[in-house]
């Protein structure tokens, strides 16, 4: 339907490709014969286009060696091109939920990927298992038994594309659309959005110093089908779910026939006190569905998370996995399996535990020096995020928005709440704060931001 | 909550790991000190477990060199382990929808992956763009312009995890739940299941020798929000959508403000006659949403598909991509981009076109020799699947089920129909039929299967 003659259309496509940098000096172009075949046009049509491109200096004919893009290209744009916005910028300062990207053993990983991709045979180019590669499920089961006290068979493990993929599978397997689910308040924003999107009705249950207030949950909705908790370090408050609450939660689930999701996203990162057992390891009634992810343990771009489900749910999850057909690339699953089985995983976590404790310390100190009077950092024993309470009367979302404009990726605590108002603070990631200098710079920006918010507030009030 | 003393629990975990083969002869085990730290138990507890394992011959202490799993393991199982079923078997004979797995340039791919993974920097370990890696979107836009006559900017391209991921994004972006959609009858079974799962109401529209019967579609439901078509080679009938029907379909969409999805899944594979232009290249009203996938062009395990959406839908698709958070691994997206940009993609497609024409010929000939009287192969100009009509009066699903038991992955045509009964046949993939011998063997199995079905049918009738 192009209004241009065929040869001009071909000419224009090459001009666009050169303009956009997809074809560059020295690149070979298809032979006249093969392009004519590809486009199903007469050779003469392609020849006409090529001649025009040669005559204008975009192509260079090199006889037997074929035709290539010219070395010195004329600077004549075809037409104004819509700009391609620069997307996927690197992580932003204080961005939450990231591991220390600089500290990941990239060379080792590259070596494992290389070994694995060289072993790829024809059969493994096909789809693979919807439940995840068997080697990875075995490696996960073994890791969990040795390090998290969670005993399971590989059949109970379902590998998904990150936590988003995990939640999609969960909602399908438990048929959660229109069902009610206890949700920590404040609670993991990202999960909340995905659950709401899946049509799950969230029942906010407050969190205090002992974690989820199970009694309040039962008062609000005893019959909820599901409770989603972060027992190791509540997200974002960082508190651990107390032994009594754990017991109460498991009993509630057993009595009601409800399910408990344990999101064990960062339990390995605990910087003082004892590492906590997984709730799943205490789950005698088999009501806990355990979620793990490699996004924070390895790197987010890997997009690998997993469920460990009770034996009674293996079939339902298997059917849902078949239905949804959301597979992750085999190559990276097998590489992750190697990383676990060769012991790199536990070594890496150990290093990160030390590094994160140190980096958290850097940021806490900088905030205490530069933001005292504005912010007070919550005591937290672990995790990859840090919560600072606002000591001044500016709404936290105003601070977060101003910080965002200043380039900082902090979140308002109230934004993580289903019933806002009770808590005010800012949440931020510290894992990519490398030096004391970085920490001080960031804290000073935050100080300036809050000071400005305050002065605006005082003007508005005046 | 384990009833065992701690050291016995640790002992048992190692026994399980050895039994299941996760730890093997010569593998190093963690030092007492580090495991005690990991598990938060006294060193003495770990030592007790290790001593037991050494005394029973499972561990070997090697002094300074640490402790390793013993070379000759005692053959004493801990307890009967649930068997791990062997999953994800290779592709099955005649399986549909696969490229020729033996013919994919695995070494070249491994080289590109290796180069790409070595270039990975810290920032690219983060999540990446929800719309797909920019490099891949640029490469796709350029490929489509040069080879499919589809002009678009990289902003219009959305990379998803295979066609399943594509359909999920589409349904979300167009808010298809509860909406009506024309669906080819017979039509792509896999897509049908996913759409039904998303709550889309499918309106079956028959297909004849010219493809989708657009008139019938308008009679049945003029106001449908969407029509999904396979214009190059209808799936599974293999017919091309005629120029008049294309025109009618585009006009319908423009008048109604409806959308047309062009699933261009195998247009590159056409073995005789002229390659067909993409419907999208004729889409002056900008109503066509174009779907491409690398599952059949490269390999299914890659899990990469993409949309090209009209400019007016870029924002809606962008918001949905944000909401769904279904990203594909960066590494493989960037490798695919290299594969396209370095020209390997078009070279590979060209080779496959020749190979598939040849392999299709092998299977068609074998079916003509061994199944004449039972099956008649439909004339088809392209694609990766082949349709054979049943010439005998046995329901096609009976044949398909019997063939399945005999190891062949053929489908019943009626299973691909929303309104069954009109057509009877078997559909199969030919791309992995390597030799004339293979083809003959498969055809003979199919002959035997149909003959058996017939004899059973005659007994039942008698």
Interface residues (C-beta under 8 A of the other chain):
Chain A: X1 X13 X14 X16 X17 X20 X22 X28 X30 X34 X38 X39 X40 X81 X82 X84 X85 X86 X87 X88 X90 X91 X98 X101 X102 X104 X106 X109 X110 X113 X114 X117 X118 X120 X121 X122 X123 X124 X125 X126 X127 X128 X129 X131 X133 X134 X138 X139 X142 X145 X146 X147 X149 X151 X153 X154 X155 X161 X162 X164 X165 X190 X193 X194 X197 X274 X275 X281 X282 X283 X284 X299 X300 X301 X302 X303 X323 X324 X325 X326 X327 X328 X329 X330 X331 X332 X341 X343 X346 X350
Chain B: X1 X2 X13 X14 X16 X17 X20 X22 X28 X30 X34 X38 X39 X40 X81 X82 X84 X85 X86 X87 X88 X90 X91 X98 X101 X102 X104 X106 X109 X110 X113 X114 X117 X118 X120 X121 X122 X123 X124 X125 X126 X127 X128 X129 X131 X133 X134 X138 X139 X142 X145 X146 X147 X149 X151 X153 X154 X155 X161 X162 X164 X165 X190 X193 X194 X197 X274 X275 X281 X282 X283 X284 X299 X300 X301 X302 X303 X323 X324 X325 X326 X327 X328 X329 X330 X331 X332 X341 X343 X346 X350
